[in-house]
């Protein structure tokens, strides 16, 4: 059924890519409590709405929350674990959508778990001083979420 609806959507708009068709189908699923936590949308396919209605433009920025170390905190750990929840309500983010910098230097060896939306990075040995972390996430629609914070490594 889903493949048939995808074909109908594509016949209406030949410029739509696979991600656009998926978004069209997922946005118009009928929510059903019996399907909550059983399927990705918590609902069932609505072929008519998927084919005849237009997807609203994505204007939601990715959010960056639950950052670690806590902003303004002090730690004795010279190799602190940096972490954050990085998510977008409109689309699944990937590691390629996220930039991490520590003290102005881009860091690429962080991990990002798409299932839990958690970014994790273990810093190299840091000096006893204040340090700045910046995370920038950009979704497929070009919306940008940014979070910067500072923490201190002390003796």
PyMOL CGO cylinders between C-alpha atoms (Angstrom):
from pymol import cmd
from pymol.cgo import CYLINDER

trace = [
    CYLINDER, 0.00, 0.00, 0.00, 2.73, 2.44, 0.94, 0.3, 1, 1, 1, 1, 1, 1,
    CYLINDER, 2.73, 2.44, 0.94, 4.65, 1.81, -2.28, 0.3, 1, 1, 1, 1, 1, 1,
    CYLINDER, 4.65, 1.81, -2.28, 1.46, 2.46, -4.27, 0.3, 1, 1, 1, 1, 1, 1,
    CYLINDER, 1.46, 2.46, -4.27, 0.86, 5.76, -2.46, 0.3, 1, 1, 1, 1, 1, 1,
    CYLINDER, 0.86, 5.76, -2.46, 4.50, 6.73, -3.07, 0.3, 1, 1, 1, 1, 1, 1,
    CYLINDER, 4.50, 6.73, -3.07, 4.00, 6.08, -6.79, 0.3, 1, 1, 1, 1, 1, 1,
    CYLINDER, 4.00, 6.08, -6.79, 0.86, 8.24, -6.80, 0.3, 1, 1, 1, 1, 1, 1,
    CYLINDER, 0.86, 8.24, -6.80, 2.67, 11.07, -5.01, 0.3, 1, 1, 1, 1, 1, 1,
    CYLINDER, 2.67, 11.07, -5.01, 5.58, 10.86, -7.46, 0.3, 1, 1, 1, 1, 1, 1,
    CYLINDER, 5.58, 10.86, -7.46, 3.16, 10.98, -10.41, 0.3, 1, 1, 1, 1, 1, 1,
    CYLINDER, 3.16, 10.98, -10.41, 1.80, 14.27, -9.04, 0.3, 1, 1, 1, 1, 1, 1,
    CYLINDER, 1.80, 14.27, -9.04, 5.26, 15.82, -8.51, 0.3, 1, 1, 1, 1, 1, 1,
    CYLINDER, 5.26, 15.82, -8.51, 8.14, 14.39, -10.55, 0.3, 1, 1, 1, 1, 1, 1,
    CYLINDER, 8.14, 14.39, -10.55, 10.65, 16.66, -8.78, 0.3, 1, 1, 1, 1, 1, 1,
    CYLINDER, 10.65, 16.66, -8.78, 9.98, 15.13, -5.35, 0.3, 1, 1, 1, 1, 1, 1,
    CYLINDER, 9.98, 15.13, -5.35, 12.83, 12.97, -4.05, 0.3, 1, 1, 1, 1, 1, 1,
    CYLINDER, 12.83, 12.97, -4.05, 12.52, 9.89, -1.82, 0.3, 1, 1, 1, 1, 1, 1,
    CYLINDER, 12.52, 9.89, -1.82, 12.85, 11.93, 1.40, 0.3, 1, 1, 1, 1, 1, 1,
    CYLINDER, 12.85, 11.93, 1.40, 10.08, 14.26, 0.23, 0.3, 1, 1, 1, 1, 1, 1,
    CYLINDER, 10.08, 14.26, 0.23, 7.76, 11.36, -0.56, 0.3, 1, 1, 1, 1, 1, 1,
    CYLINDER, 7.76, 11.36, -0.56, 8.48, 9.78, 2.82, 0.3, 1, 1, 1, 1, 1, 1,
    CYLINDER, 8.48, 9.78, 2.82, 7.75, 13.06, 4.59, 0.3, 1, 1, 1, 1, 1, 1,
    CYLINDER, 7.75, 13.06, 4.59, 4.49, 13.42, 2.64, 0.3, 1, 1, 1, 1, 1, 1,
    CYLINDER, 4.49, 13.42, 2.64, 3.35, 9.93, 3.65, 0.3, 1, 1, 1, 1, 1, 1,
    CYLINDER, 3.35, 9.93, 3.65, 4.43, 10.20, 7.31, 0.3, 1, 1, 1, 1, 1, 1,
    CYLINDER, 4.43, 10.20, 7.31, 2.94, 13.66, 7.88, 0.3, 1, 1, 1, 1, 1, 1,
    CYLINDER, 2.94, 13.66, 7.88, -0.56, 12.57, 6.90, 0.3, 1, 1, 1, 1, 1, 1,
    CYLINDER, -0.56, 12.57, 6.90, -0.74, 9.26, 8.77, 0.3, 1, 1, 1, 1, 1, 1,
    CYLINDER, -0.74, 9.26, 8.77, -3.92, 8.89, 10.85, 0.3, 1, 1, 1, 1, 1, 1,
    CYLINDER, -3.92, 8.89, 10.85, -2.93, 8.70, 14.54, 0.3, 1, 1, 1, 1, 1, 1,
    CYLINDER, -2.93, 8.70, 14.54, -4.25, 5.59, 16.29, 0.3, 1, 1, 1, 1, 1, 1,
    CYLINDER, -4.25, 5.59, 16.29, -3.74, 4.91, 19.99, 0.3, 1, 1, 1, 1, 1, 1,
    CYLINDER, -3.74, 4.91, 19.99, -3.61, 1.17, 19.26, 0.3, 1, 1, 1, 1, 1, 1,
    CYLINDER, -3.61, 1.17, 19.26, -0.52, 1.80, 17.11, 0.3, 1, 1, 1, 1, 1, 1,
    CYLINDER, -0.52, 1.80, 17.11, 1.36, 4.08, 19.56, 0.3, 1, 1, 1, 1, 1, 1,
    CYLINDER, 1.36, 4.08, 19.56, 4.93, 2.80, 20.10, 0.3, 1, 1, 1, 1, 1, 1,
    CYLINDER, 4.93, 2.80, 20.10, 4.33, 0.04, 17.54, 0.3, 1, 1, 1, 1, 1, 1,
    CYLINDER, 4.33, 0.04, 17.54, 4.97, 1.97, 14.31, 0.3, 1, 1, 1, 1, 1, 1,
    CYLINDER, 4.97, 1.97, 14.31, 7.07, 5.06, 13.58, 0.3, 1, 1, 1, 1, 1, 1,
    CYLINDER, 7.07, 5.06, 13.58, 4.12, 7.43, 13.16, 0.3, 1, 1, 1, 1, 1, 1,
    CYLINDER, 4.12, 7.43, 13.16, 1.84, 5.94, 15.79, 0.3, 1, 1, 1, 1, 1, 1,
    CYLINDER, 1.84, 5.94, 15.79, -0.75, 5.71, 13.03, 0.3, 1, 1, 1, 1, 1, 1,
    CYLINDER, -0.75, 5.71, 13.03, -1.84, 4.16, 9.75, 0.3, 1, 1, 1, 1, 1, 1,
    CYLINDER, -1.84, 4.16, 9.75, -1.44, 5.20, 6.15, 0.3, 1, 1, 1, 1, 1, 1,
    CYLINDER, -1.44, 5.20, 6.15, -3.92, 7.79, 4.87, 0.3, 1, 1, 1, 1, 1, 1,
    CYLINDER, -3.92, 7.79, 4.87, -3.58, 7.43, 1.11, 0.3, 1, 1, 1, 1, 1, 1,
    CYLINDER, -3.58, 7.43, 1.11, -6.03, 10.20, 0.20, 0.3, 1, 1, 1, 1, 1, 1,
    CYLINDER, -6.03, 10.20, 0.20, -4.43, 12.84, 2.43, 0.3, 1, 1, 1, 1, 1, 1,
    CYLINDER, -4.43, 12.84, 2.43, -0.92, 11.78, 1.42, 0.3, 1, 1, 1, 1, 1, 1,
    CYLINDER, -0.92, 11.78, 1.42, -1.70, 12.27, -2.27, 0.3, 1, 1, 1, 1, 1, 1,
    CYLINDER, -1.70, 12.27, -2.27, -3.99, 15.33, -2.15, 0.3, 1, 1, 1, 1, 1, 1,
    CYLINDER, -3.99, 15.33, -2.15, -2.59, 17.51, 0.65, 0.3, 1, 1, 1, 1, 1, 1,
    CYLINDER, -2.59, 17.51, 0.65, 0.61, 19.52, 0.70, 0.3, 1, 1, 1, 1, 1, 1,
    CYLINDER, 0.61, 19.52, 0.70, 3.33, 19.13, 3.30, 0.3, 1, 1, 1, 1, 1, 1,
    CYLINDER, 3.33, 19.13, 3.30, 3.72, 22.25, 5.42, 0.3, 1, 1, 1, 1, 1, 1,
    CYLINDER, 3.72, 22.25, 5.42, 7.16, 23.82, 5.04, 0.3, 1, 1, 1, 1, 1, 1,
    CYLINDER, 7.16, 23.82, 5.04, 9.56, 22.85, 7.81, 0.3, 1, 1, 1, 1, 1, 1,
    CYLINDER, 9.56, 22.85, 7.81, 10.33, 25.96, 9.85, 0.3, 1, 1, 1, 1, 1, 1,
    CYLINDER, 10.33, 25.96, 9.85, 11.38, 24.22, 13.06, 0.3, 1, 1, 1, 1, 1, 1,
    CYLINDER, 11.38, 24.22, 13.06, 14.99, 24.57, 14.10, 0.3, 1, 1, 1, 1, 1, 1,
    CYLINDER, 14.99, 24.57, 14.10, 16.85, 21.59, 15.52, 0.3, 1, 1, 1, 1, 1, 1,
    CYLINDER, 16.85, 21.59, 15.52, 17.04, 21.76, 19.32, 0.3, 1, 1, 1, 1, 1, 1,
    CYLINDER, 17.04, 21.76, 19.32, 20.13, 21.22, 21.45, 0.3, 1, 1, 1, 1, 1, 1,
    CYLINDER, 20.13, 21.22, 21.45, 19.35, 20.45, 25.09, 0.3, 1, 1, 1, 1, 1, 1,
    CYLINDER, 19.35, 20.45, 25.09, 20.62, 18.51, 28.12, 0.3, 1, 1, 1, 1, 1, 1,
    CYLINDER, 20.62, 18.51, 28.12, 24.18, 19.69, 27.55, 0.3, 1, 1, 1, 1, 1, 1,
    CYLINDER, 24.18, 19.69, 27.55, 27.12, 18.35, 29.52, 0.3, 1, 1, 1, 1, 1, 1,
    CYLINDER, 27.12, 18.35, 29.52, 29.20, 19.55, 31.26, 0.3, 1, 1, 1, 1, 1, 1,
    CYLINDER, 29.20, 19.55, 31.26, 26.53, 21.81, 32.68, 0.3, 1, 1, 1, 1, 1, 1,
    CYLINDER, 26.53, 21.81, 32.68, 26.97, 25.42, 31.51, 0.3, 1, 1, 1, 1, 1, 1,
    CYLINDER, 26.97, 25.42, 31.51, 29.00, 27.43, 34.03, 0.3, 1, 1, 1, 1, 1, 1,
    CYLINDER, 29.00, 27.43, 34.03, 30.07, 24.32, 35.93, 0.3, 1, 1, 1, 1, 1, 1,
    CYLINDER, 30.07, 24.32, 35.93, 33.52, 23.52, 37.27, 0.3, 1, 1, 1, 1, 1, 1,
    CYLINDER, 33.52, 23.52, 37.27, 35.15, 20.12, 36.98, 0.3, 1, 1, 1, 1, 1, 1,
    CYLINDER, 35.15, 20.12, 36.98, 38.43, 18.52, 37.98, 0.3, 1, 1, 1, 1, 1, 1,
    CYLINDER, 38.43, 18.52, 37.98, 38.17, 16.09, 35.06, 0.3, 1, 1, 1, 1, 1, 1,
    CYLINDER, 38.17, 16.09, 35.06, 40.68, 17.18, 32.42, 0.3, 1, 1, 1, 1, 1, 1,
    CYLINDER, 40.68, 17.18, 32.42, 39.14, 14.86, 29.80, 0.3, 1, 1, 1, 1, 1, 1,
    CYLINDER, 39.14, 14.86, 29.80, 35.45, 15.60, 30.34, 0.3, 1, 1, 1, 1, 1, 1,
    CYLINDER, 35.45, 15.60, 30.34, 32.71, 13.88, 28.38, 0.3, 1, 1, 1, 1, 1, 1,
    CYLINDER, 32.71, 13.88, 28.38, 30.78, 16.43, 26.33, 0.3, 1, 1, 1, 1, 1, 1,
    CYLINDER, 30.78, 16.43, 26.33, 27.22, 15.51, 25.54, 0.3, 1, 1, 1, 1, 1, 1,
    CYLINDER, 27.22, 15.51, 25.54, 23.91, 16.89, 24.32, 0.3, 1, 1, 1, 1, 1, 1,
    CYLINDER, 23.91, 16.89, 24.32, 20.51, 15.86, 23.03, 0.3, 1, 1, 1, 1, 1, 1,
    CYLINDER, 20.51, 15.86, 23.03, 20.36, 17.08, 19.42, 0.3, 1, 1, 1, 1, 1, 1,
    CYLINDER, 20.36, 17.08, 19.42, 16.99, 16.56, 17.72, 0.3, 1, 1, 1, 1, 1, 1,
    CYLINDER, 16.99, 16.56, 17.72, 14.64, 17.89, 15.11, 0.3, 1, 1, 1, 1, 1, 1,
    CYLINDER, 14.64, 17.89, 15.11, 10.90, 17.28, 15.34, 0.3, 1, 1, 1, 1, 1, 1,
    CYLINDER, 10.90, 17.28, 15.34, 10.50, 17.42, 11.57, 0.3, 1, 1, 1, 1, 1, 1,
    CYLINDER, 10.50, 17.42, 11.57, 13.24, 15.08, 10.35, 0.3, 1, 1, 1, 1, 1, 1,
    CYLINDER, 13.24, 15.08, 10.35, 15.81, 12.58, 11.58, 0.3, 1, 1, 1, 1, 1, 1,
    CYLINDER, 15.81, 12.58, 11.58, 19.20, 14.21, 11.98, 0.3, 1, 1, 1, 1, 1, 1,
    CYLINDER, 19.20, 14.21, 11.98, 22.43, 12.40, 11.19, 0.3, 1, 1, 1, 1, 1, 1,
    CYLINDER, 22.43, 12.40, 11.19, 25.99, 13.01, 12.35, 0.3, 1, 1, 1, 1, 1, 1,
    CYLINDER, 25.99, 13.01, 12.35, 26.60, 14.82, 9.06, 0.3, 1, 1, 1, 1, 1, 1,
    CYLINDER, 26.60, 14.82, 9.06, 24.01, 17.44, 10.06, 0.3, 1, 1, 1, 1, 1, 1,
    CYLINDER, 24.01, 17.44, 10.06, 25.91, 18.36, 13.23, 0.3, 1, 1, 1, 1, 1, 1,
    CYLINDER, 25.91, 18.36, 13.23, 29.08, 20.36, 13.89, 0.3, 1, 1, 1, 1, 1, 1,
    CYLINDER, 29.08, 20.36, 13.89, 30.88, 20.34, 17.24, 0.3, 1, 1, 1, 1, 1, 1,
    CYLINDER, 30.88, 20.34, 17.24, 33.63, 22.73, 18.24, 0.3, 1, 1, 1, 1, 1, 1,
    CYLINDER, 33.63, 22.73, 18.24, 35.63, 22.94, 21.43, 0.3, 1, 1, 1, 1, 1, 1,
    CYLINDER, 35.63, 22.94, 21.43, 37.54, 26.15, 22.10, 0.3, 1, 1, 1, 1, 1, 1,
    CYLINDER, 37.54, 26.15, 22.10, 36.99, 27.21, 18.49, 0.3, 1, 1, 1, 1, 1, 1,
    CYLINDER, 36.99, 27.21, 18.49, 38.38, 24.01, 16.92, 0.3, 1, 1, 1, 1, 1, 1,
    CYLINDER, 38.38, 24.01, 16.92, 36.07, 21.73, 14.95, 0.3, 1, 1, 1, 1, 1, 1,
    CYLINDER, 36.07, 21.73, 14.95, 35.88, 18.23, 16.39, 0.3, 1, 1, 1, 1, 1, 1,
    CYLINDER, 35.88, 18.23, 16.39, 34.83, 15.39, 14.10, 0.3, 1, 1, 1, 1, 1, 1,
    CYLINDER, 34.83, 15.39, 14.10, 35.45, 12.35, 16.30, 0.3, 1, 1, 1, 1, 1, 1,
    CYLINDER, 35.45, 12.35, 16.30, 32.20, 12.66, 18.22, 0.3, 1, 1, 1, 1, 1, 1,
    CYLINDER, 32.20, 12.66, 18.22, 29.44, 10.07, 18.07, 0.3, 1, 1, 1, 1, 1, 1,
    CYLINDER, 29.44, 10.07, 18.07, 25.77, 10.69, 17.39, 0.3, 1, 1, 1, 1, 1, 1,
    CYLINDER, 25.77, 10.69, 17.39, 23.15, 8.07, 18.13, 0.3, 1, 1, 1, 1, 1, 1,
    CYLINDER, 23.15, 8.07, 18.13, 20.19, 8.68, 15.80, 0.3, 1, 1, 1, 1, 1, 1,
    CYLINDER, 20.19, 8.68, 15.80, 17.95, 6.44, 17.90, 0.3, 1, 1, 1, 1, 1, 1,
    CYLINDER, 17.95, 6.44, 17.90, 18.43, 8.42, 21.12, 0.3, 1, 1, 1, 1, 1, 1,
    CYLINDER, 18.43, 8.42, 21.12, 19.44, 11.77, 19.54, 0.3, 1, 1, 1, 1, 1, 1,
    CYLINDER, 19.44, 11.77, 19.54, 22.52, 11.85, 21.80, 0.3, 1, 1, 1, 1, 1, 1,
    CYLINDER, 22.52, 11.85, 21.80, 25.82, 13.44, 20.84, 0.3, 1, 1, 1, 1, 1, 1,
    CYLINDER, 25.82, 13.44, 20.84, 28.85, 12.27, 22.82, 0.3, 1, 1, 1, 1, 1, 1,
    CYLINDER, 28.85, 12.27, 22.82, 32.49, 13.37, 22.73, 0.3, 1, 1, 1, 1, 1, 1,
    CYLINDER, 32.49, 13.37, 22.73, 35.37, 12.76, 25.11, 0.3, 1, 1, 1, 1, 1, 1,
    CYLINDER, 35.37, 12.76, 25.11, 37.60, 15.81, 25.14, 0.3, 1, 1, 1, 1, 1, 1,
    CYLINDER, 37.60, 15.81, 25.14, 41.38, 15.50, 24.90, 0.3, 1, 1, 1, 1, 1, 1,
    CYLINDER, 41.38, 15.50, 24.90, 43.36, 16.52, 27.99, 0.3, 1, 1, 1, 1, 1, 1,
    CYLINDER, 43.36, 16.52, 27.99, 42.33, 20.13, 28.64, 0.3, 1, 1, 1, 1, 1, 1,
    CYLINDER, 42.33, 20.13, 28.64, 44.18, 22.92, 30.39, 0.3, 1, 1, 1, 1, 1, 1,
    CYLINDER, 44.18, 22.92, 30.39, 43.07, 24.31, 33.74, 0.3, 1, 1, 1, 1, 1, 1,
    CYLINDER, 43.07, 24.31, 33.74, 40.94, 27.15, 32.40, 0.3, 1, 1, 1, 1, 1, 1,
    CYLINDER, 40.94, 27.15, 32.40, 37.57, 28.04, 30.90, 0.3, 1, 1, 1, 1, 1, 1,
    CYLINDER, 37.57, 28.04, 30.90, 36.49, 26.14, 27.80, 0.3, 1, 1, 1, 1, 1, 1,
    CYLINDER, 36.49, 26.14, 27.80, 33.78, 26.85, 25.23, 0.3, 1, 1, 1, 1, 1, 1,
    CYLINDER, 33.78, 26.85, 25.23, 31.65, 24.24, 23.49, 0.3, 1, 1, 1, 1, 1, 1,
    CYLINDER, 31.65, 24.24, 23.49, 29.51, 25.01, 20.44, 0.3, 1, 1, 1, 1, 1, 1,
    CYLINDER, 29.51, 25.01, 20.44, 27.11, 22.70, 18.65, 0.3, 1, 1, 1, 1, 1, 1,
    CYLINDER, 27.11, 22.70, 18.65, 25.43, 23.66, 15.37, 0.3, 1, 1, 1, 1, 1, 1,
    CYLINDER, 25.43, 23.66, 15.37, 22.77, 21.42, 13.80, 0.3, 1, 1, 1, 1, 1, 1,
    CYLINDER, 22.77, 21.42, 13.80, 21.31, 22.06, 10.33, 0.3, 1, 1, 1, 1, 1, 1,
    CYLINDER, 21.31, 22.06, 10.33, 18.28, 20.12, 9.07, 0.3, 1, 1, 1, 1, 1, 1,
    CYLINDER, 18.28, 20.12, 9.07, 17.41, 19.30, 5.45, 0.3, 1, 1, 1, 1, 1, 1,
    CYLINDER, 17.41, 19.30, 5.45, 15.21, 22.40, 5.18, 0.3, 1, 1, 1, 1, 1, 1,
    CYLINDER, 15.21, 22.40, 5.18, 18.16, 24.63, 6.11, 0.3, 1, 1, 1, 1, 1, 1,
    CYLINDER, 18.16, 24.63, 6.11, 16.91, 25.43, 9.63, 0.3, 1, 1, 1, 1, 1, 1,
    CYLINDER, 16.91, 25.43, 9.63, 19.82, 25.92, 12.04, 0.3, 1, 1, 1, 1, 1, 1,
    CYLINDER, 19.82, 25.92, 12.04, 19.93, 25.29, 15.78, 0.3, 1, 1, 1, 1, 1, 1,
    CYLINDER, 19.93, 25.29, 15.78, 22.92, 26.53, 17.79, 0.3, 1, 1, 1, 1, 1, 1,
    CYLINDER, 22.92, 26.53, 17.79, 23.99, 26.11, 21.40, 0.3, 1, 1, 1, 1, 1, 1,
    CYLINDER, 23.99, 26.11, 21.40, 27.16, 27.50, 23.00, 0.3, 1, 1, 1, 1, 1, 1,
    CYLINDER, 27.16, 27.50, 23.00, 28.23, 27.20, 26.59, 0.3, 1, 1, 1, 1, 1, 1,
    CYLINDER, 28.23, 27.20, 26.59, 31.28, 27.40, 28.85, 0.3, 1, 1, 1, 1, 1, 1,
    CYLINDER, 31.28, 27.40, 28.85, 32.63, 25.29, 31.65, 0.3, 1, 1, 1, 1, 1, 1,
    CYLINDER, 32.63, 25.29, 31.65, 35.83, 25.41, 33.70, 0.3, 1, 1, 1, 1, 1, 1,
    CYLINDER, 35.83, 25.41, 33.70, 38.47, 22.77, 34.35, 0.3, 1, 1, 1, 1, 1, 1,
    CYLINDER, 38.47, 22.77, 34.35, 40.00, 23.50, 37.75, 0.3, 1, 1, 1, 1, 1, 1,
    CYLINDER, 40.00, 23.50, 37.75, 42.76, 21.99, 39.86, 0.3, 1, 1, 1, 1, 1, 1,
]
cmd.load_cgo(trace, "trace")
